[in-house]
Amino acid sequence: MKANQPYEYRVKAVNAGGESKPSPSTGVIKAKPLKEAPKFDLSSLFGAKDIKVKVGEPLKIAVGCQGSPTPTVTWINNGKPIGDGPKVIQ
């Protein structure tokens, strides 16, 4: 199997009672690469000069990340990881 190439799949089962008929086709599916570098979706930040938040209000920044295997994401501030929960960062 090669990455990004189209494939179609059908399944057959075999047991002591015999062999099944093939399943319907999956239709064309592109194979994903086994390893793919992480990619970030920063589109939610484009065009924003400043992000303003009222004191005490939560700030959520949606940053999509994909890759294969699924990447582990760590937010860092001044070289230290930022955990979950309320934080004040200056």
N, C-alpha and C positions, 0 to 999 in steps of 0.2 A: 504494500500500500504506500502511496506517495502523498505527501502533504499537498493540499489545495487542488487535488485531482477529484473529479466527480466519480462517485461509486453508487451502485444500487445494491440493496441487500434483500435477501429472502432467507427464511429459516425453515429447517426441517428437523424433526425430533425422531429419535430412534430409541426404542426400549424393547423389552422381551416380547411385547405384543406386535412388534413390527415397526414400520417406518411411516411417518405422517406424510401428507401431501405438503408441498412447499407453501409457505405463507405468501400473502400478496406482497408485492414489491414495496419497499419503503419510499420509492421515488428517488430522484437523484439527490445525493448528499455529498457535500465537499468534505474531504478528510481534513481534520485539523492537524497542524504540526505537533509532534510530541513535545517539543520545547519551543516556546515563543517568548521573547523578551517582554517584560511588562510595558504596557502602554497606558497613559493617563488621558482622561477626558476632562479638560479644563474649560470646556465651553461655558460653564456656568459663571466663570470668572472674567471672560473676555468682555472688554468694554467698561469694566468697573475700575474707576480710578481709586476710589476710597470705599471701604466698607464701614458703615456707621451702625452702631448698635447702642441702644440705651443701657445704662448701667443696670445690671441684674437680669437683663433679658438674654435668652440663649442665642447663640450664633451657630448656625449650621452651614457648613460649606460642603456641597455635594461634589465629590471628585471621584469619577468612575475610574476603575483600574481593572485591566484584564491581562491575561497571559496564560501560558501553559507550562508547567502546572500553575494553578491559581496562586498569584503572589500574596505574600504576607505584607500588610501595610502597617507602617509605624510612623506616627507623627512625632517630630522632634523639634524642640525649641532650645536654642543655645547648647546643642549637643546632648540634651537629655530627652528621653522619650516622654511623651505626654500621654497619660493614661485616660481612662474613661472617668466621667464625673465632672463636677464643677471645677473650673480652673481659672486662675487669673494669670495672664501672661503679659509681660511688659517688655 
